[in-house]
């Protein structure tokens, strides 16, 4: 991208910061001098010409502001080293995490990797135990992007060749199939509804021919909360499980109408996805046949293409049958798969009780954001200071305060900075499916996502209507799964900083569905009670102006201390919170 014009002073400052971050990336185990150097820089740099300087912190707080920061209620001993968390430290770190040098922390990206190493460097300095892979702080996981390669992607029926894009289109799944064909109607098996498209046929060693689309009276809503391969099978999952060689779809009218769009889409790299668990059975190739190819397949069979189209329009597809022994199909799909890696960052501080230290309080945030704009002029970086730089540094501050505490709690505490939350809760999904500590030993997960903004007095901007004030906080999920957890959360808050807890988003009819939209949800799905701390959406949500200069650091301090206090009480409680209201199957899916 084209960089904005900057002054000499700003260039020097940015070059210095970039060199520090690069050294952090290259040598995680080495102590970072960034904080010490930054404190020594008392004179602010010159702002970039024609652009707001999003990376430099404000001037050192006045003595009165410092006194206000320190003026909190006397801390009960039961909250440990909570007051080691300060607005000044949160601010210093956030100006790094949300700096332009981190390039918006997309998943995956160089900026995200640098942020991960920045976090890990601090954990190492404080003696926090690595909780990732192979004695490191990083839990690596793969992402995948697929596309069809036209070369060697071919198909034929009884020797008649069909061209990719005209005669058929392909899913980007590498594979080759040839042999006899078995027609299976819609090809679904839905056990709860007694639907079985495979009665009377054996698909092993054959190619399945199925009509694209759900059976009559069935929609996505009927299966989305069910388990594929157990509660129901699609043509593809059934083919893999039963040893079929491939699947040919008779296309729906929608696919026929957007034929070239789907073809071009298959040739371009797909959107990155979290690499899922390996499915049972070998991967099999899948193609969609053109009308010409379908007619060739069904030529001389007991049902022709027009008959099947009529049945499909009436929702009354006939019984499955084997095509004639002389009818053979063959196709090969050549696909390219890219598998970039990214990582969660994980650290553990062990408890002191011989038995309870085997249990964990999980504290987490997502450290990714949405990267850079490809279309914006001028500033292109989504800095993500509130979302979720605020939670990232809040979690880091809790880890620092606990690591430097003169006393340790009974239970252990695991800190997880999740990647890929913005893409679909990837990091938390991977961690909860592949935990580095036993999931059943995690007593609660405390999720910190967007805790840095406050609604100002007189703010009438509709985009800020649900933003909380300086002493208010949305607390989501604390009472949804565990009465014990909800009561403890209230007790901690009422006996310490007395924030105004707002439970608006616990409403089951919440149209925003925030309970499902951050990393705590994947823990809840596994039966772990959760609390989600959230200050609300605002005018800069997922915008270029979500920058560190707009954060209410006094509020961040109060919220982060409240989360620490809750963590401390959970880690020292005689019993873990009881889950007396487990998620319903619908909520868990």
N, C-alpha and C positions, 0 to 999 in steps of 0.2 A: 504494500500500500504506500501511497505518497504521504510522507510525514509532514505535519504542519511546520511552518517556520518558527524557530525558537531562538531566544536570545542566547548569548554566549554563556551567561550564568546558568541558565536553565539547562543548556547542553552539558555543561560540566557536571551539574547536579545529577542529571539523568544518566550520564555515562558512569558516574561513580556508583549510583544505585545499581545499574545494570551489571557492573563488574562484581559488586558484592553478591548479587543474586546468582550470577554465573558461578562464582566460587562456591556458593551454597550448593548449586546443582552438581558441581563436580566433586565436592568433598563433603558429603553429608555428615560424616563423623567428626569433622573439624569444628571447634567452637566458633560460633558466629560472632563477629564484632560489630554487626550492623547496629544493634541497639545502642552500644556505647558510642559509636561514631555519630549516630543520629542525634544523641543527646548533646554532643559537643557542638553541633551545628546550630548555633543560636540565631544566626542571621538568615532570614528566609531568602530563597533564591528569587530571581526575577521571573515573573510569570511569563508563560509562552505568549508570543504575539498572536493576536487574533483568536485566542482560545483560553478558556478558563483553565487554570492550573489545577488539575484534579488530584495531583499526587502530593502536594506539599501540605503539611499540617498547619493549623493556625499557630499564631505566636504562643509562647509559653503562657499558661493561665496566670492571671493576676493573683496576688496573695489572697484576696477575698474569695476567688473561685477555689483556690486550694483549700481554704478553710471550710468552704461549703462541702467540698468533696469528702473531707475527713469527718464532717459533722453528721455521723450516723448514730443510730441508737447503740448503746452498749451491747456488744455481741454476746449472747449467751454462750457459755463454754461448749454447749452441745453442737455448735455450728463450726467448730474447728477454726482453721486458718482463713476464714471467709473474707476478712477485711484486707487480706493481701491483694485482692482483686481491686484494681483502681481504673478510673476512667482514663487517666493518662496513659497507662500501659495498653489498654484496649485501643486507644486512639493511635498510638505509635504503630502497633501491629497492623491495624486496619488500613493505614495509609500505605503499607507495603502490599498487603494481600489484594487491595482494590486499586493498585496503581496501574498505570498504562503498561508498565513493563510486564505485567502478568497477562496482558492481551485478552482479557475477558474470561480466562480460565475455562475454555470450552473443553468438552470431553470427546475425544482425547485432544491434547494440544501441548505445545511446549510450555505455555504459561501455566497450565494445570500441573505439569510435572515440576516446574520450578516452585509452585506453591506447595506441592507435596513435600519437596525437599526442604523448603523453609520450615514447615511444621516439624518434620522429622529431625532437623538440626536442633531445634529447641528442645524437643523431647530427649534427645541424646544428651544435651548439656545438663538437663535436670535429672538425669539418671532414671528416666522412665523406661521400663522394660519393653523392648520391641514385641509387638503382638502380631506381626505379619508373617510372611513366608521366610523360611530359612534363616531365622534370627534377625530379620530386618523389620522395619516399620511398615513395609509395603506389602499389601495383599494384592497381588497382580490378578487381573482377569482380562479375558479376550473379548473383543468386539468383532463383529463380522459384517462385511458388506459383500454382496454377490451380484454378478451380472452374467448374462449369456454371451458367450463368444460365438459369433456366427460361423467361424471356421470349424468345420467338422460337426456342426449341429445339423443333422440330416434326419429324414424320415421316409419310409416307403411302406406301401401296402401291396403285397403279392408282386413285388418288383416294380411297381409304379412309384416313381420318386416324387416327393413334395418338397417345395422350397420354403425355408424359414421365412416367416413374415407374410407369405402368400398362402401356402398350403397348411401351415401350422405355426403356432407360437409356443415358446417353451418357458417353463419356470427355471430359474438359475440354480438347478440342482444337477451336479455332474452325475452322469450315468448312461448306461446302454441297456436296451431291452429289445428282445426279439422273441417271437413265438406265437402261439395260438391266443385267441382273444375270447374273453368272457364278458357278456353284457350284464350289468348289475343294477339297472335303473338309476336311482339317485345315489346308490352306493353307501347309504348311511345305516348304521346300527345304533339305535338308541334304546338301551335296555329298559329304562323306566317306562317307556311308552310302547314296548313290545314291537318296535320297528326293527326289522331284519331284512335287508335287501339281498342277503346271500343264501337264502333257503334254496336247497337243491343244487347248489353249484360248489365246486372246489376251485379256488383261485390260485393255488400253489403252482408256481412255474409258468403262469399265464400273464397276459396283459389285461388289466381291467379297463373296460369301456363303461364310463358313467356319465349320466346327464348332470351338468353343472347346476348346483343349487340345492336348497333344503327340500326335504320331503314336504308334502302338503300338510298344513297345520303345524309346522315346526318353524321356529325362527331362531335367530341368534340368542335371544333372551332365554330360550329353553335349555341351552347348553353352556352358556358362558360361565355359569357357576359350577359346572360339572367337570369331572376329570377326564380329559381326552385319553383314550386307550383303555379306560376302565368303565366309566359310565356311558361313554358313547365312542363310536369310531366314525371317522370320515373315510372316504375311499382310500386316501393316502395312508392313514394310520392302519387301516385294516389290511391294506396291501403289504405294508412292512411287516406287520405281525404274522401274516399268514403266508408269507413267502412268494407273493406275486412279484413279477419282474418290472412292472411299470404301470402308469395310469394314463389313459387317454380320455380327455373330457370332451363330450359333445357340448359345445359352448352355449351359454345362455344368450338371450337376445341382447342383453347389456354388453356382453363381451363382443358379440358380432358388431354392435353399433360403434364400439370404441376399439376395434380390432387393432388399428395401426398405433393408437395411443398405447395400448398395452404392450404391443411389440416393442416400440421404442423405449418404453419404460424398462422392459426386461434387459435391454442392451446397455442401459446406464447403471452405474453403481447404485445399489439400493441404499436406503438410509441405514446407517450403522445400527446394529442391534446387539444386545447382550447375547453372547454365545450361550445357548441353552444347554441343559443336560442332554447327553446322548440318548437318542430314542432307541427303543428296542427294534431290532431288525436293521438290515442294511438300508442306506438311503437309496431311493429309487427315483428314476427320472419321471417327469410329469410334463405332458404337452396338451395343448388345446387344438383340436383338429378343425380345419376349415370345413365349410359345408361340402366342398368338393371331396375332401378327404373322408369325411363321415359317410358320404354316399358310396365311396369306394369300399369302405370297411363293411357296410351293410348290404352291399350288392349281392342279391341272391339269398339273403337271409330271411328268416320268418317275419322280421319286422324291418321295414325300411326307414329312411330318415324322416319322411313325411309322417309316417304313422307315429314315430316316437315324438316328433314335435307336437302332434295333436294330443297325444297322451299327456305330455308335459304341460301343455296349456290348460288341460282339464285337471291336472294334479292327480292323475291316475296312471302312473307308469306301471307297465306290466311286470311279469315275473322275470327273474334272471334266467339266462340261458347261455350255453356255449355256442359260439359261432362255428360254422363248418370247419372240419379238420383241415381243409385246404386253404383256409383264410389265415394268412400270416402277416403280422406287422413287425416292423423293425424301426427303431429310432435311437439316435445318440444325441445327448445334450452335452455340449462342451461349455463348462462354466468356470469363471474365475472367482476365487474367493480371497478377499483381503481380510487380514486378521490383526489389526493394530491392538496393542496392549495399553491398558491404563491401570490405575491402582486406587484402592482405599489406603488410608493411613491409619495404623492401629498401634496403640500403646497401652500398657497395663501397669497399674500401681497395685501391688499385692497388699491384701489385708493382713492383719496380725493374728486373728483368731485361728487356731489350728484347724478348726472345722469350717467356720463361716468363710474363710478366705477362698474356699473352693466355689463360692457363689460370687456373682458380679453384679454391680450396678453399671449399666451402660450409659455413657454420655456421648452424644453425637451431634453432628451437623453435616451439611453438605458443603464442600469447599469448591465445587464447580459453579460456573455460571454459563452464559450463553454465547461467549466468544465475541466476535467482531461482525459488524454489519458489512455486507458486500455492496450495498447500494447507497449508503449515506455519504454525503459530501462533508469534508472536514473531519470532525471527530467520528471515528468508526468503532470505538471500543466500548463495549458494555462492561463497565467496571464492577457492577454487582456488589456495591459496598454494603447495602442492607441485605441483599439476597445473593448469597448468604455469607458475605464476608463478615457480617456481624456475628452470626452463629459460629463461624470458623474461629474467630479470635476469642469469642466468649468461651468456647470449649478449650482453647489453648490456655486461656487465663485460669480456668478451673484446674487444668492439669498442672500448671505451674504452682498454683497455691497449694494444691494437695501434695505435690512433690516436695515442697519446702515446709510443709506442716511439721511442727515438733512432735505431733502424735499422728498415728495412722489409724484409719477405721478398721473395724473387724472384718468386713467383707472387702473383696478386691473391687477395683474400679477399672473398667475397660473404656477407653476413649476411641471412637471411630469417626474419622472424617471420610464421609462417603463421596465418591465420584459419581457423575452421571445422573444425579437427581433430576436435573432439568430435562434429561432425555427420556425419563420414564422410571425413576427410582432404581437405576441400574445397580449402583454400588451397594445399597442396602439389600436389594434382592440377592445379589451375589453373596454378600456377607451372611445373610440369614440362611441361605441354602448351603453355604460352605463356611460355617462359623469357625473361628480360630480358638474359641472356647465353647464348651457344650451349651447349646441354646437353652436347655432345660435348667442350666445353672445361672442364667441371667434373670434377676429378680424383677427388674424394671428397666425400661429404656427412656431416657430423658432427651428429647429432641429439641434443638435450638435452631429455629429457622426464621430469620427476619425479626430481630428484636431491637433495631436501631433507630426507628423513626417515631416521631411524636406529632400529633396534630396540634397545630398552634392555635392560640385563641383568635377567633375571628376568621378562621380559614373556612371559606364557603365553597371551595373547589369540590365539585361532585365526586371527583376521583379520590378525594381524601375523606369521604363521608364515613368510612368504616375504619379509619386509622385511629388508634388509641392515643390517649393523652399521655403526658409525662409520667403519670403514676399509675397508668392502667395497662393491662396486659390480657390478651386472649390466652386462656388455658384450655387446651383441647384434649379430651380423652381421659383426663385424670379420674373421672367417675364412671367411665363407660364400661370398664372391664372389672374394676376392683373397688369396692366400697372402702377397703382399708387404705388404698392408695389415695383416693379422693380426700378422705378424712385427714390423712397425714399431710397432704399438700396444704390443706386449709390451716392446719395447726402450725406448720412451719411458717407460713406467710403471716398469720395473725400474731405470732410470737416474735417476729423479726421486723421486716420492712413494711409490712401491711400494704402491699400493692393492691390496687382494685382489680381483682380477678374477674374477668368477663367470660361467661360460659356460653355465649351466644352460639358458637359453632359446634356445641355438643348436640344441638337440636337435630334429630334424625332427618328432618325435612330441610336441612340446610342446603340451599341450592348451590352454594359454592363448593360443597363437598371437601372442605379442607382436611377432614380426617383422613381422606384417601390420597392426599396430594403431597405428602412429604414422607421422609424416610422412616418415621416411626411406624407407618402402616405395615411395612413388611415384618417388623417385629411383632406387631399385634396379630398378624395373620398366623404367626407361630405360637401364639398363646402368651406372649410376654406383655404384661400391662405397661402402658405408656403414658407419658405426658408430653404434649407438644406446646412449646412456648412460642408465641407469635404476636407481633405488634400490629399486624394488619397490612393490607395492600394500600398503595398510595399512587400519586400521580406519576412517579418515576419507576414503578414496577416494570421490570424487564425493558427499561428504557435507557438511553445513553446518559441520562442525568442522575442515575443512581450512584452518586459519588460520595466519597468519605467526608466532604465538607458539610453534608446535609444531615449527618448523624447526630442524634442527641446522646452524647457520651455519658451524661449523668444517668439517663434512663438505662443505657446499656449496662452501666455499673450495677445499678439496683437489680436489674433482671438477672444478670450473671451471678451476683451474690445470692439471689434467691434460689437459683438453680443449684449452686454449690451447697447451700444450706439443706436443700432437699436431698441432694446426693449424700451428704454427710449423715443425715438422719436415716436414710434408707440403708446405708452401709453399716450402721451401728444398731439398727433395730433388732430386737430379739428374734423376730420372725419375719419372713418375707411377706409382701402383700398377697393376700389370697385373691385368686381370680374367681369371683363368685358370679360374674356375668360374662361368660365367654362370648366371643363374636359369633353371630349366627353364620351359617354357611353362605348366605347372601352377602353379608358384610365382609367375609373373609375372601370373597372372590370378586 
